[in-house]
Amino acid sequence: MRLGASIVGDLRKVLADEVRAGERAAMTAIRAETEQVKAELRRQVTTAFSGNARGIANAWRSMIFPRMGQSLRPAGLVFTKVPNVIDAFERGALIRAKGGGRFLAIPTGFNAARGRRGRGEKGMRVTPTQMVASGQAFLRPFKSGRGFVWCLPLRQGEQTGRRRRTRLVAGGVTEIGTANRKGSEVWARGLLEQGMVPMFLLLPQVKLAKRLDVRGAAERGLRRLPGRFVAAWERESGRAA
């Protein structure tokens, strides 16, 4: 018995079409997986730090190579513009004062002019140098004895506006803002009765909690990629059901 076989059509064209379908599938798979990994990393940040870390979450960016055209060997890159922050919270880093200093000076939520941060000069924090220069800063030890609260005396500034809101001035250095706090007047007067406001926490070291899993996100993306590529190739070549 003899069997005969013949190729119908142009084999070179068939193979070329299949290669082009593979290139499109590879680019599609890499692009989709890169975006999914980036989205997962951004979600990790917002979940770990709530809405206050939106800037850190959006610092995750991505790029696809080649930038133009198609390829059977594309690559996706996911990177962050704040690598030191991400690395510290992925490792659970231990942070100590640099330059032989005894304490880390960690600003509290009060240490922002008028309760605002990052809004030009109105959002500048008081620095440790300013604390010392004021001549009014004083320490209150933690009950544990492991650190201190660095405070400034508090006084009432001139009342302003039609509602005559209470203005709080810390050590003559900065105004402490109530921002949009509910019951701001009661809150402000309660703080005024204490006569001081904590501006910094002084700690010998801080152990950050491990809150991110960058390596895990990358590994999950690599495991998903082959299946995504095969499905995309079947669609591109018309073999998908």
C-alpha positions in Angstrom: 0.0 0.0 0.0 1.2 3.4 -0.9 0.0 6.7 0.5 0.3 10.0 -1.3 0.3 13.5 0.2 0.4 16.9 -1.3 0.4 20.4 0.0 -2.5 22.6 -1.1 -1.6 26.2 -1.4 1.6 28.1 -0.8 3.5 26.6 2.1 5.7 29.6 2.6 2.7 31.9 2.8 0.9 29.5 5.3 4.0 29.5 7.5 4.5 33.2 7.2 0.8 33.8 8.2 1.3 31.5 11.1 4.4 33.4 12.3 2.6 36.7 12.0 -0.3 35.3 14.0 2.2 34.1 16.6 3.8 37.5 16.8 0.5 39.3 17.3 -0.4 36.7 19.9 2.8 37.1 21.8 2.5 40.9 21.9 -1.1 40.6 23.0 -0.3 38.2 25.8 2.7 40.2 27.1 0.7 43.4 27.0 -2.2 42.0 28.9 -0.1 40.2 31.5 2.1 43.2 32.1 -1.0 45.3 32.7 -2.4 42.7 35.1 0.8 42.5 37.1 0.9 46.4 37.3 -2.7 46.5 38.4 -2.1 43.9 41.1 0.9 45.8 42.4 -1.0 49.0 42.5 -3.8 47.2 44.3 -1.4 45.8 46.9 -0.3 49.3 47.7 -3.8 50.8 48.1 -4.9 47.8 50.1 -1.9 48.0 52.4 -1.9 51.8 52.9 -5.5 52.8 52.0 -6.2 55.8 49.9 -3.3 57.8 51.4 -0.9 55.9 49.2 -2.5 56.6 45.8 0.7 58.4 44.7 2.9 55.4 45.6 0.4 53.1 43.8 0.4 55.2 40.7 4.2 55.2 40.7 4.0 51.6 39.3 4.5 52.0 35.5 5.0 49.6 32.6 6.6 49.4 29.2 6.4 46.8 26.4 9.2 45.9 24.1 9.6 46.2 21.2 8.0 49.7 21.4 7.0 49.5 17.7 6.0 46.6 15.5 5.5 42.9 16.3 7.8 40.2 17.7 7.8 36.5 18.7 10.0 37.5 21.7 8.4 40.5 23.3 9.1 41.6 26.8 7.1 43.5 29.4 8.7 45.6 32.2 6.9 46.7 35.3 8.8 49.2 37.4 8.2 51.8 40.2 9.4 55.4 40.5 9.8 54.9 44.3 11.9 51.7 44.5 13.3 52.4 47.9 9.8 52.7 49.4 8.6 49.5 47.7 11.7 47.6 48.7 11.5 48.6 52.3 7.9 47.4 52.6 8.5 44.2 50.7 11.4 43.2 52.9 10.0 44.5 56.1 13.1 46.7 56.5 14.7 47.7 59.8 15.3 51.5 59.7 17.9 53.2 61.9 19.1 56.8 62.2 21.9 57.5 59.8 25.1 59.3 60.5 25.5 58.0 64.0 22.3 59.6 65.2 20.5 58.1 68.2 16.9 58.6 67.1 14.7 58.7 64.0 12.5 61.8 64.0 9.1 60.7 62.6 6.7 63.6 62.0 3.2 63.1 63.4 -0.1 64.0 61.7 0.0 67.4 63.4 3.3 68.3 61.7 1.9 69.9 58.6 1.1 73.6 58.3 -2.7 74.1 58.6 -3.2 70.4 58.4 -2.0 70.2 54.8 0.9 68.4 53.2 2.5 68.8 49.8 0.8 72.0 48.8 3.7 74.4 48.4 4.9 76.4 51.4 1.6 75.9 53.3 2.2 72.2 53.3 5.8 72.2 54.5 6.6 70.2 57.7 8.4 71.7 60.6 11.9 70.3 60.6 14.0 69.0 63.6 16.3 72.0 63.0 13.3 74.4 63.4 12.2 72.5 66.5 15.6 73.1 68.1 15.8 76.7 66.9 12.5 77.6 68.4 13.9 77.0 71.9 10.5 75.8 73.0 10.5 72.1 72.1 10.4 69.6 74.9 10.4 65.8 75.3 7.9 63.4 76.8 9.1 59.8 77.3 7.1 56.8 76.2 5.8 54.6 79.0 7.9 51.8 77.5 11.1 53.9 77.8 12.0 53.2 74.2 11.5 56.6 72.8 10.1 60.1 73.2 7.4 62.4 71.9 8.9 65.7 70.8 6.4 68.5 71.5 5.8 72.2 71.1 3.7 74.4 73.4 0.4 75.4 72.0 -1.4 78.7 72.1 -4.4 80.3 70.6 -3.9 82.6 67.6 -6.2 85.3 66.5 -9.6 84.1 65.5 -10.4 84.6 61.8 -13.4 84.4 59.5 -17.0 84.9 60.0 -17.3 81.8 62.2 -14.4 83.0 64.3 -12.7 79.6 64.3 -10.1 78.7 66.8 -6.6 79.0 65.4 -3.8 76.9 67.0 -0.2 78.0 66.9 2.5 75.5 67.9 5.5 77.2 69.5 5.2 80.2 67.3 6.5 78.0 64.5 3.5 76.8 62.6 -0.3 76.7 62.7 -1.9 73.4 63.5 -4.9 72.8 61.2 -8.2 71.1 61.9 -8.5 70.6 58.1 -12.0 69.2 57.4 -12.2 67.3 60.7 -15.8 66.8 62.0 -16.3 68.8 65.2 -13.2 70.8 64.5 -13.9 73.5 67.1 -14.4 71.0 69.9 -11.3 69.1 68.8 -9.2 72.3 68.6 -10.3 73.5 72.1 -9.6 70.1 73.6 -6.1 70.2 72.2 -5.6 73.7 73.4 -6.5 72.7 76.9 -3.6 70.2 76.8 -1.3 73.1 76.1 1.0 71.1 73.8 1.1 69.2 70.5 3.2 66.2 69.5 5.3 67.1 66.4 7.7 64.2 66.2 8.1 60.7 67.5 11.8 60.0 68.4 12.6 56.3 68.1 16.0 54.5 68.0 14.8 52.3 65.1 11.6 51.2 63.3 10.8 47.7 62.0 8.5 48.1 59.0 5.8 45.4 58.5 6.1 43.4 55.4 3.1 44.6 53.4 3.9 44.0 49.8 4.7 40.9 47.7 6.3 42.1 44.5 8.0 38.8 43.8 4.8 36.9 44.2 3.0 39.1 41.7 5.7 38.6 39.1 5.7 34.8 39.6 1.9 34.6 39.3 2.2 36.6 36.0 4.8 34.2 34.6 2.6 31.2 35.4 -0.4 32.8 33.6 1.6 33.9 30.5 1.9 30.6 28.6 -1.9 29.9 28.8 -2.6 33.5 27.8 -0.2 33.2 24.8 -1.7 29.9 23.5 -5.3 31.3 23.8 -4.3 34.5 21.9 -2.5 32.5 19.2 -5.6 30.3 18.6 -7.7 33.4 18.2 -5.2 35.0 15.8 -4.9 32.0 13.6 -8.6 31.3 13.6 -8.4 28.0 15.5 -10.4 29.2 18.5 -13.7 27.5 19.0 
